[in-house]
Amino acid sequence: MKKIYRIATILILVTLGATLGSRGQTVIDYDGNVYQTVTIGDQVWMKENLKSLHYADGTAIDEVKAYNNSSSNAEIYGRLYTWDAVMKGSNQEKTQGVCPNGWHVPSNGEWNKLALHLGGFTSAGGKLKESGTEHWNSPNTGATNSSGFTALPAGEQDTEKFQLLNEYAVLWSSTVESSLWAKYFYLAYNDAELHSNVYDKSFYYSVRCIKDEATGIREQPFHGLLIYPNPFDQLIMFQQNKNSENQLTTASIFNQHGQFISEFKLESGLTTKDLHHLTPGIYYVKIKQNDKVNYQKILKR
């Protein structure tokens, strides 16, 4: 029986490692759209414009459109949103808004940090734009996409019409300017700059989400403890080696921002917890063993 248990444990760990490894390069929204991601400096960005029709909690987004109301355009260029729709009614910088769990709408400061990492606003646009003229109008000045950001010219809709497809990529930030205006960034087909401006919140622009910053929690392995399944849907199990000299005593759950969720005792052997009430996203388990504390990341689907 011990041999079978060890083999089963190894299979679980291998399977979970493969799952987590594959998911680390993509992010999935509520509608099932899968987005590639790219790391630029210490930031992780989506390398595709958002296509979501629902917020992460399943609520339908009201002010969202496809360019020229064309689903084929939405598939290529993503969808266009008003600022209020993007922010889900919030005025707080770095809010999740329309983004999937674990991601948020980039602030003015995060856009600035991106530009500085790429050598400044004058040349950053070229490094962010998809190269060539498959989607961008000629001459697509300075476009190298050396950052991997792969910006596409999705255009916009003003109060009257759709415009600027294949000419401009216009992307919201989460930084508010006034009751009517908010900060946005844009790239043009005829220069290599990353531009910024403020304008009407009722216009429809694109969205690129950025991954939430790390909480500063350092993960360490638990000797003699297996946590599975991970990712989990409802139940998560803590299998403690009964032969462990130092039995683990308590487990605490925190969200990715370090906010306490709950605490419970770990039994010798198997402890099963029902965590169906948690919203999908990243959490951390804090395990206390005598005077030692360790952490492990878990993912709620």
Secondary structure by P-SEA (a helix, b strand, c coil): caaaaaaaaaaaaaaaaaaaaaaccccccccbbbbbbbbcccccccccccccccccccccccccccccccaaaaaccccccccccccccccccccccccccccccccaaaaaaaaaaaccccccccccccccccccccccccccccccccccccccccccccccccccccccccccccccbbbbbbcccccccbbbbbccccccbbbbbbccccccbbbbbbccccccccccccbbbbbccccccccccbbbbbcccccccbbbbbcccbbbbbcccccbbbbbbbbbcccbbbbbbbbcc
